[in-house]
Amino acid sequence: MDDSPRPPSPSRQSETPPPPPPPVSHTGSPTDFLKGVVGKRVVVRLTSGVDYKGVLSCLDGFMNIALEQTEEHVNGVITNRYGDTFVRGNNGVYLPFCKLCCES
C-alpha cells in the first residue's frame, strides 16, 4: 500500500466555496448621507403607499421633508404635481433612494 501524500482530487477542489468578498467600508453617519442627498431626486413613500417624487430641498431631525418639483404617485400613476411639498416625518415616511427610482 502506497502511503505517499496525494494531491486533492479535482472534484474536491471544485467543492470548496470561494472566499467571501471583503467587507464594504461605510464611512460617515446617516446624517452625512442625508446631507449628501439634499438637492437630488428622491422618492418619499408614506405608510399609506402614496409616493412623492421630487428634489429633496431639506429635512430635519424629525424627518420632516421638504421637496421641490414634486409629483404624487398613487399605484404608480401620477395623480398630482406640486411646486413645493412638505411631508411631516410622523407619517411613517422613508426615502427609498436608488438610481432606478430616481431617474423617472
HULIN-V910341 format. One record per backbone hydrogen bond with DSSP energy under -0.5 kcal/mol. NH is the residue of the N-H (numbers start at 1). CO is the residue of the C=O. E is the energy in kcal/mol with one decimal. If there is no record, write none. Layout:
NH	CO	E
NH	CO	E
This chain:
3	1	-0.6
12	9	-0.7
13	9	-1.6
14	10	-1.6
15	11	-0.7
16	12	-0.7
16	13	-0.8
26	24	-0.7
27	25	-0.6
33	29	-2.0
34	30	-2.7
35	31	-2.4
36	32	-1.6
37	33	-0.9
37	34	-0.6
38	34	-1.0
39	56	-3.1
40	37	-2.3
42	54	-3.0
44	52	-2.9
45	43	-0.6
45	94	-2.4
46	44	-0.5
46	50	-2.5
47	91	-1.5
49	46	-1.8
51	73	-2.6
52	44	-2.4
53	71	-2.6
54	42	-2.0
54	52	-0.5
55	68	-2.7
56	40	-2.6
56	54	-0.5
57	55	-0.6
57	66	-3.0
58	66	-1.3
60	64	-1.4
63	60	-1.9
65	87	-2.8
66	58	-2.9
67	85	-2.8
68	55	-2.3
69	83	-2.1
70	82	-1.6
71	53	-2.6
72	80	-2.9
73	51	-3.3
74	77	-2.6
77	74	-1.8
79	72	-3.0
80	72	-1.1
82	70	-3.0
85	67	-2.6
87	65	-3.0
88	86	-0.5
91	88	-1.5
92	89	-1.0
93	89	-0.7
94	45	-1.2
96	43	-0.6
96	94	-0.7
97	95	-1.2
98	96	-0.7
102	98	-1.2
103	99	-0.8
103	100	-0.5
104	100	-0.5
